[in-house]
Amino acid sequence: MLGWELPPHNSGGLGVACYHMAQAIAQKGAKVAFVLPYSAKHECGFMQILHATTLDPLERFGGSAYDHLDLDAPTFIAEHGGFSIRDVQAKYVEFVKRHLKNHQYDVVHAHDWLTLEAGVAAKKATGVPLVAHIHATEFDRSGGEGGNPIIHEIEREGLIMADKIIAVSELTRQLIAEKYAIPLDKIEVAHNGFDPAEWGEYDYDPSRLAYITQKKQTGYTVVATISRLTIQKGLVHLLRSFALALKFNPKMLLVIAGDGDQRDELLELSADLGIMQNVLFTGFIRGQEIRDIYSSADIFVMSSRSEPFGLTAFEAAHHGSAVVLTRQSGAAEVLRNVLKYDFWDEHRLADILVNISESTGLMSELRENIAREYTKLPWSKVADVILGAYQNTMRGVAAVKAKVAI
């Protein structure tokens, strides 16, 4: 398995999904060797961890699996001499090729554009079947507005060369087919899962979020989102919708947790809209801080313009929020007890926020019903789909090789 990050050294949902997916297939008998582009400790006793470089998680190019614009600009200058993401990817490819000279595997499973080149190199060097797992395309990351042409070419070659493609949603499956001219029968959907037990025990202490708690005690409804602050996440539309909603219910607080290249733009927009007193930007958070924000939220909004899946929807539901999703999200394909809207429909979202905030019955119904729903989507079901894809791909590749031999 070729990946770019694992918890606790992850910058988003990709590492979380890879961790739980690998764990689930290992529990069903698969032996997994997971290649990372950095060296660090991970508590993953269910699989072997291989380190492609001696870089620490931040040195690999600044730390994020989602940076994609200035691929060749060095972002870390220190004793190693400076590395760009392309430098690290080149080292990663070379490591995989060296490793495969002395080790045999049934399948190479590559996650997203970051490792697709290594997956293609592995297939060319050994003939081992290649499964490409797409959690997001460059079209998603760029908000559907073009993106980086280098990444598009990496994705195109990897998807063409892959023997099987796994998409995290039907939305992503259709996008891959449309944008990269890949036959639909080559692409299988494996929605992400969620295992509540993996989150462990947790007691929310409202005193840790004194300002938010004080607002709630005075009758405010807390609307929250936890997200990278990028164009993909539709946060400009969220702020405009929130400004509209405040005209009907001024006792709402919007908490935006996360960081990204759109931060300053969003701060300025909040000021321009005259809603700064009702918006709280927390900056980047992780661990207990994430759980505290989830637990404080009455309503959780995932406002993405294009969200292949969106694990935060499951996480918010687990912590008791009413959930609102864009129709342009993979999570909306599997969650029914949520309210949905098109990312650009600011008036529709404003109506939803006002309606939920002013109806305790509606809010309670959404919370209670989704709590009965998300627990029925475990990672073990995802593992069944993935292992089935492995078996079918291995049989297909073997059959082709047999024909060629004849």
C-alpha positions in Angstrom: 0.0 0.0 0.0 1.4 3.3 -1.1 0.3 6.3 1.0 1.4 9.8 1.9 0.4 10.1 5.5 -1.0 8.3 8.6 -2.2 9.6 12.0 -0.9 11.3 14.0 1.2 12.9 11.2 -1.7 13.6 8.9 -3.0 17.0 7.6 -6.5 15.8 6.7 -8.8 12.9 6.0 -6.6 11.0 3.6 -4.3 9.6 6.3 -7.3 8.7 8.5 -9.0 6.8 5.7 -5.8 4.9 4.9 -5.3 3.9 8.5 -8.8 2.5 9.0 -8.9 0.9 5.6 -5.6 -0.9 6.1 -6.6 -2.0 9.6 -9.9 -3.4 8.3 -8.4 -5.4 5.5 -5.6 -6.7 7.9 -8.3 -7.8 10.4 -9.7 -9.9 7.5 -6.4 -11.6 6.9 -4.5 -9.4 4.5 -0.8 -8.8 5.1 -0.1 -5.1 4.5 3.2 -3.2 4.0 2.5 0.5 4.0 5.1 2.9 2.4 5.3 6.4 3.8 7.5 9.3 2.4 8.8 10.2 5.9 10.2 8.5 9.0 8.2 8.7 12.2 6.6 6.4 14.9 3.2 5.1 14.2 1.0 2.8 16.3 0.1 0.4 13.6 0.8 -3.1 14.8 -1.6 -4.6 12.3 0.8 -3.8 9.4 4.4 -3.2 8.5 5.5 0.5 8.0 8.2 1.2 5.5 9.9 4.6 5.3 10.9 5.9 1.9 13.1 8.7 3.3 14.7 9.8 6.6 12.8 13.1 6.5 10.5 13.8 9.4 6.8 14.5 8.6 7.2 18.2 8.2 10.4 18.0 6.1 8.7 16.0 3.4 7.7 19.3 1.8 5.9 21.4 4.4 3.7 18.7 5.7 0.4 18.7 3.7 -1.0 16.0 1.5 -3.1 18.7 -0.1 -0.5 21.3 -1.3 -0.5 21.2 -5.1 0.2 24.6 -6.7 4.0 25.3 -6.5 5.2 21.7 -6.9 8.8 22.6 -7.7 9.3 25.4 -5.2 11.4 24.2 -2.3 9.4 24.8 0.9 11.9 23.4 3.4 15.5 24.7 3.6 17.6 23.2 6.3 20.3 20.6 6.8 18.9 18.5 4.0 19.3 21.3 1.5 15.7 22.0 0.7 13.0 19.8 -0.8 10.0 20.3 -3.0 7.1 17.8 -3.2 8.5 16.6 -6.5 11.9 15.9 -4.9 10.2 13.7 -2.3 8.1 11.9 -4.8 11.2 11.1 -6.8 12.8 9.6 -3.7 9.6 7.7 -2.9 9.5 6.2 -6.4 13.1 5.1 -6.2 12.5 3.5 -2.8 9.5 1.5 -4.1 11.5 0.2 -7.1 14.5 -0.9 -4.9 12.1 -2.5 -2.3 10.3 -4.5 -5.0 13.6 -6.1 -6.2 13.7 -8.2 -3.0 10.1 -8.4 -2.0 7.0 -9.8 -3.8 3.4 -8.7 -3.3 0.1 -9.8 -4.8 -1.2 -6.2 -5.3 0.1 -2.6 -5.2 -2.5 -0.3 -3.8 -1.7 3.4 -4.5 -3.6 6.3 -2.9 -4.2 9.6 -4.9 -1.8 11.5 -7.2 0.9 11.6 -4.6 1.8 7.9 -5.0 0.4 7.1 -8.4 3.8 7.5 -10.1 5.3 5.0 -7.7 2.4 2.6 -8.4 2.9 2.9 -12.1 6.7 2.3 -11.6 5.9 -0.8 -9.5 3.7 -2.2 -12.1 6.2 -1.6 -14.9 9.0 -3.1 -12.9 7.2 -6.3 -11.7 3.9 -6.7 -13.5 2.1 -6.8 -10.2 -1.5 -5.6 -10.4 -2.0 -1.9 -9.7 -5.1 -0.7 -7.8 -5.5 3.1 -7.8 -7.6 4.5 -4.9 -8.9 8.0 -5.6 -9.9 10.0 -2.5 -9.8 13.3 -4.5 -8.8 14.5 -7.9 -7.1 17.7 -8.9 -10.5 18.8 -10.2 -11.9 18.5 -6.6 -8.9 20.2 -5.0 -9.1 23.2 -7.4 -12.8 23.6 -6.9 -13.5 22.5 -10.5 -11.5 25.4 -11.8 -8.6 23.7 -13.7 -5.9 22.9 -11.2 -2.2 22.0 -11.8 -1.5 20.5 -15.2 1.4 18.4 -13.8 -1.0 16.7 -11.4 -3.6 16.2 -14.1 -1.0 14.3 -16.1 0.1 12.2 -13.1 -3.6 11.3 -12.5 -4.2 10.6 -16.1 -1.3 8.2 -16.5 -2.0 6.5 -13.2 -5.7 5.9 -14.0 -4.9 4.6 -17.4 -2.2 2.2 -16.1 -4.2 1.0 -13.1 -5.8 -2.5 -13.5 -8.6 -1.4 -11.1 -9.7 2.0 -9.8 -11.5 2.4 -6.5 -13.4 5.7 -6.0 -14.7 6.8 -2.6 -18.1 7.8 -4.1 -20.3 7.6 -7.2 -19.6 11.3 -7.5 -15.9 10.6 -7.9 -16.5 7.6 -10.1 -18.4 9.7 -12.6 -15.9 12.5 -12.5 -13.0 10.2 -13.2 -14.9 8.7 -16.2 -15.8 12.2 -17.5 -12.6 14.0 -17.0 -10.1 11.2 -17.8 -12.1 9.1 -20.3 -11.8 6.0 -18.1 -14.4 3.2 -18.7 -16.9 3.1 -15.9 -16.6 -0.7 -15.6 -13.0 -0.2 -14.5 -14.0 1.9 -11.5 -15.5 0.5 -8.4 -17.0 2.5 -5.5 -16.0 1.9 -1.9 -17.6 4.5 0.3 -15.6 5.3 3.4 -16.7 3.9 6.7 -16.8 4.8 10.4 -16.2 2.8 13.6 -17.4 4.7 16.7 -15.3 2.4 19.0 -12.1 3.7 17.3 -12.8 7.2 18.9 -12.6 5.8 22.4 -13.8 7.4 25.6 -14.2 11.2 25.7 -15.8 13.6 28.2 -16.6 17.1 26.8 -15.8 19.8 29.2 -17.6 23.1 28.1 -15.2 25.2 30.2 -12.4 24.4 27.6 -14.4 26.5 25.1 -15.4 29.3 27.5 -16.5 31.9 24.8 -18.6 29.4 22.8 -20.1 28.0 26.0 -21.1 31.5 27.1 -22.7 32.2 23.8 -24.7 28.9 24.0 -25.8 29.8 27.6 -27.3 33.1 26.3 -29.3 31.3 23.6 -27.0 31.2 20.6 -27.0 28.3 18.1 -23.5 27.2 17.3 -22.9 26.4 13.6 -19.5 24.8 13.0 -17.3 23.5 10.2 -13.9 21.8 10.4 -12.1 22.2 7.1 -9.0 23.2 5.2 -9.6 26.8 4.2 -9.4 26.3 0.5 -11.5 27.0 -2.6 -12.6 23.4 -2.6 -14.5 23.8 0.6 -17.0 26.4 -0.5 -16.5 28.6 2.6 -17.1 31.8 0.7 -20.6 30.6 0.0 -21.0 29.5 3.6 -20.1 32.9 5.0 -22.5 34.6 2.6 -25.3 32.2 3.6 -24.6 32.8 7.3 -24.8 36.5 6.8 -28.3 36.0 5.2 -29.3 33.8 8.0 -28.3 36.3 10.7 -30.9 38.7 9.3 -33.6 36.3 10.5 -31.8 34.9 13.6 -29.0 37.1 14.9 -28.3 34.7 17.8 -26.1 32.3 15.8 -22.3 31.8 16.1 -20.3 30.3 13.2 -17.1 28.5 14.2 -14.7 27.9 11.3 -11.9 25.5 12.5 -8.9 25.0 10.2 -6.3 26.8 8.2 -5.4 27.2 4.5 -4.5 29.5 1.7 -8.0 31.2 1.8 -7.8 32.3 5.4 -7.1 36.0 4.8 -9.8 36.2 2.1 -12.3 34.6 4.5 -11.4 37.0 7.3 -11.8 40.0 5.0 -15.1 38.7 3.7 -16.4 38.3 7.2 -15.5 42.0 7.9 -17.0 43.1 4.6 -20.3 41.3 5.4 -20.4 42.9 8.8 -20.6 39.6 10.7 -17.2 39.4 12.4 -18.9 39.5 15.8 -20.7 36.3 14.9 -17.8 34.4 13.4 -15.0 32.6 15.2 -11.8 31.4 13.4 -9.9 28.9 15.5 -7.0 28.2 13.3 -5.6 24.7 12.8 -6.7 22.2 15.4 -6.3 18.5 16.1 -6.9 15.8 18.7 -9.1 16.9 21.7 -9.6 20.3 20.2 -11.4 18.8 17.2 -13.6 16.7 19.5 -14.4 19.8 21.6 -15.5 21.8 18.5 -17.7 18.9 17.3 -19.3 18.5 20.7 -20.0 22.2 21.0 -21.7 22.4 17.6 -25.5 22.3 17.3 -25.3 22.3 13.5 -22.3 21.0 11.4 -22.1 22.2 7.8 -19.9 20.7 5.1 -20.1 23.3 2.4 -17.7 21.8 -0.2 -18.0 22.6 -3.9 -16.7 19.1 -4.6 -16.2 16.7 -1.8 -15.4 13.1 -2.9 -16.5 11.8 0.5 -16.2 13.9 3.6 -15.4 11.9 6.8 -16.2 15.0 8.9 -19.9 14.3 8.4 -19.6 11.0 10.2 -17.4 12.6 12.9 -19.8 15.4 13.5 -22.8 13.0 13.7 -20.9 10.9 16.2 -20.5 14.0 18.5 -24.2 14.8 18.3 -24.6 17.5 15.7 -27.3 18.0 13.2 -25.6 17.6 9.8 -25.9 19.7 6.7 -24.2 18.6 3.5 -23.8 19.8 -0.1 -25.2 17.5 -2.7 -21.7 17.7 -4.2 -20.4 15.3 -1.6 -19.9 11.6 -1.4 -21.2 11.4 2.2 -24.5 12.6 0.9 -24.8 9.4 -1.0 -24.9 7.2 2.1 -26.4 9.5 4.8 -30.2 10.1 4.6 -30.9 11.9 7.8 -29.2 15.1 6.9 -30.3 18.3 5.1 -28.7 18.8 1.7 -28.3 21.8 -0.7 -26.3 22.7 -3.8 -23.0 24.5 -2.7 -23.8 27.6 -4.7 -27.4 28.0 -3.3 -26.7 30.5 -0.5 -30.4 31.3 0.1 -31.2 27.6 0.5 -28.4 27.1 3.1 -29.5 30.3 4.9 -33.1 28.9 5.1 -31.8 25.6 6.5 -29.7 27.3 9.2 -32.6 29.4 10.3 -35.1 26.5 10.3 -32.9 24.2 12.3 -31.9 27.0 14.8 -35.5 28.0 15.4 -36.9 24.4 15.7 -35.8 22.3 18.6 -37.9 19.5 17.2 -36.2 19.5 13.8 -32.8 19.7 15.4 -33.5 16.8 17.8 -34.9 14.7 14.9 -31.9 15.2 12.8 -29.5 14.4 15.6 -31.3 11.3 16.8 -32.0 9.8 13.3 -28.4 10.2 12.0 -27.1 8.6 15.2 -29.0 5.4 14.2 -27.6 5.6 10.7 -23.8 6.2 10.6 -23.1 3.3 13.0 -24.3 0.9 10.3 -21.4 1.9 7.9 -18.3 0.2 9.4 -14.9 -0.1 7.8 -15.3 -3.9 7.8 -17.8 -3.5 4.9 -15.4 -1.3 3.1 -12.7 -4.0 3.5 -15.0 -6.5 1.9 -15.3 -4.3 -1.2 -11.5 -3.7 -1.4 -10.6 -7.3 -0.9 -13.1 -8.3 -3.5 -11.5 -5.8 -5.9 -8.0 -7.3 -5.2 -9.2 -10.8 -6.0 -11.0 -9.8 -9.2 -8.0 -7.7 -10.3 -5.5 -10.5 -9.7 -7.7 -13.0 -11.6 -8.1 -10.6 -14.5 -4.4 -9.9 -14.7 -3.5 -13.6 -14.5 -6.0 -14.4 -17.3 -4.4 -11.8 -19.6 -0.9 -13.1 -18.8 -2.1 -16.6 -19.6 -3.5 -15.5 -23.0 -0.3 -13.7 -23.8 1.8 -16.8 -23.0 -0.3 -18.9 -25.3 
